[in-house]
Amino acid sequence: MHVAGCSPEGGEASVPPLVWDVVGVACGPVGHGEGCAGSSVCVPRAEAPFQGGCIWRPGDHACPTDRPARATMDIATDDRGCTPCACDVPQGATCQGVTTLYSNPSCKDTVATVDNDGDCDDVNGASAAMLTIDVPTIAACGASGGEVTGDAKVTDVVTVCCPG
């Protein structure tokens, strides 16, 4: 008996985007040059709506006195997904048949009855055959997979300090 398999469908993760209460953007300078005193670095002025002169540093830190406006930004990783969808082995399908061999074309005198099991049977004296197939039952395929994997979590923080 041969039972056809089932094919999984769908299985694409439907992961909503992370939602933040406040969203911030931090930009580094496009270029910088020399010509400033001491250990200072000259950078181009920021264009609106950004304010120039902000500095940032990985981690949660206090701001220097000349840049007292402090904010922190969370850095998150998001590796949410799901395991691939699959189908279990089909259960409950049956399809059986019997071939009856006859000694004459009128199919009246039975010579042999052969199960349709894929084996080759040697039968002498047959001149006609009739195949009888039982109505098959439909196989049920159980679904598997689709379990949630990964998570979204804050992995770091950045401190941003701007002039007050």
FENHUQUI-V843287 format. One record per residue. RES is the residue in three letters. SS is DSSP state (A for helix, B for strand, O for the rest). PSI is psi in radians with two decimals (none if undefined). NEAR is the number of other ideal C-beta (glycine too) atoms within 12 Angstrom. Layout:
# FENHUQUI-V843287
res={RES:RES}
ss={SS:SS}
psi={PSI:PSI}
near={NEAR:NEAR}
This chain:
# FENHUQUI-V843287
res={MET:HIS:VAL:ALA:GLY:CYS:SER:PRO:GLU:GLY:GLY:GLU:ALA:SER:VAL:PRO:PRO:LEU:VAL:TRP:ASP:VAL:VAL:GLY:VAL:ALA:CYS:GLY:PRO:VAL:GLY:HIS:GLY:GLU:GLY:CYS:ALA:GLY:SER:SER:VAL:CYS:VAL:PRO:ARG:ALA:GLU:ALA:PRO:PHE:GLN:GLY:GLY:CYS:ILE:TRP:ARG:PRO:GLY:ASP:HIS:ALA:CYS:PRO:THR:ASP:ARG:PRO:ALA:ARG:ALA:THR:MET:ASP:ILE:ALA:THR:ASP:ASP:ARG:GLY:CYS:THR:PRO:CYS:ALA:CYS:ASP:VAL:PRO:GLN:GLY:ALA:THR:CYS:GLN:GLY:VAL:THR:THR:LEU:TYR:SER:ASN:PRO:SER:CYS:LYS:ASP:THR:VAL:ALA:THR:VAL:ASP:ASN:ASP:GLY:ASP:CYS:ASP:ASP:VAL:ASN:GLY:ALA:SER:ALA:ALA:MET:LEU:THR:ILE:ASP:VAL:PRO:THR:ILE:ALA:ALA:CYS:GLY:ALA:SER:GLY:GLY:GLU:VAL:THR:GLY:ASP:ALA:LYS:VAL:THR:ASP:VAL:VAL:THR:VAL:CYS:CYS:PRO:GLY}
ss={O:O:O:O:O:O:O:O:O:O:O:O:O:O:O:O:O:O:O:O:O:O:O:O:O:O:O:O:O:O:O:B:B:O:O:O:O:O:O:O:O:B:B:O:O:O:O:O:O:O:O:O:O:O:B:B:B:B:O:O:O:O:O:O:O:O:O:O:B:B:B:B:B:B:B:B:B:B:O:O:B:B:O:O:O:B:B:O:O:O:B:O:O:B:O:O:B:B:B:B:B:B:O:O:O:O:O:O:O:B:B:B:B:B:B:O:O:O:O:O:O:O:O:O:O:O:O:B:B:B:B:B:B:O:O:O:B:O:O:B:O:O:B:B:O:O:O:B:B:O:O:B:B:B:B:B:B:B:B:B:B:B:O:O}
psi={2.32:2.29:2.13:2.56:3.02:2.62:2.26:2.58:2.74:-2.42:0.04:2.30:2.34:1.47:2.06:2.64:2.73:2.46:2.26:2.61:-0.74:2.39:2.33:2.69:2.24:2.27:2.50:2.86:2.59:-0.68:2.80:2.77:-3.12:-3.11:0.02:2.72:2.63:-2.35:0.21:2.76:2.34:2.34:2.73:2.65:2.56:2.55:2.62:2.51:0.17:2.61:2.42:2.88:0.12:2.62:2.76:2.77:2.34:2.47:3.11:1.88:2.81:2.68:2.67:2.79:-0.50:-0.08:1.27:-0.28:1.82:2.40:2.64:2.56:2.28:2.45:2.21:2.68:2.54:1.82:0.60:2.55:-2.73:2.76:2.70:2.51:2.55:2.94:2.41:3.00:2.29:2.44:2.48:0.04:2.34:2.48:1.80:2.58:2.78:2.39:2.18:2.23:2.41:2.74:-0.14:2.80:-0.26:-0.03:0.82:-0.62:1.92:2.28:-0.76:2.76:2.23:2.23:2.50:1.31:0.18:-0.12:2.67:2.12:2.37:1.96:2.19:2.62:0.16:2.39:-0.08:2.73:2.63:2.22:2.23:2.16:2.26:2.55:2.19:2.65:2.64:2.39:2.54:2.26:2.04:2.50:2.57:2.97:-2.98:0.21:2.52:2.37:2.76:-3.08:3.03:2.24:2.67:2.20:-0.29:2.99:2.62:2.34:2.26:2.24:2.22:2.79:2.51:none}
near={19:15:19:15:15:21:13:19:14:15:19:13:20:12:16:9:11:18:10:15:8:10:13:21:16:23:17:17:20:12:10:13:12:12:10:11:8:8:7:14:17:17:20:16:12:19:11:7:9:19:20:18:25:31:28:27:22:17:14:20:18:13:23:18:11:14:23:17:19:24:26:24:26:23:22:20:14:20:16:19:19:20:16:18:21:21:23:17:16:22:16:16:21:17:20:19:22:20:26:24:26:22:19:15:13:11:19:13:16:21:23:21:19:24:19:21:14:10:10:10:18:11:20:10:14:23:17:21:24:22:17:17:16:15:11:17:15:15:21:15:22:16:19:17:21:20:16:15:16:15:15:21:14:17:14:16:20:26:27:31:27:23:18:14}
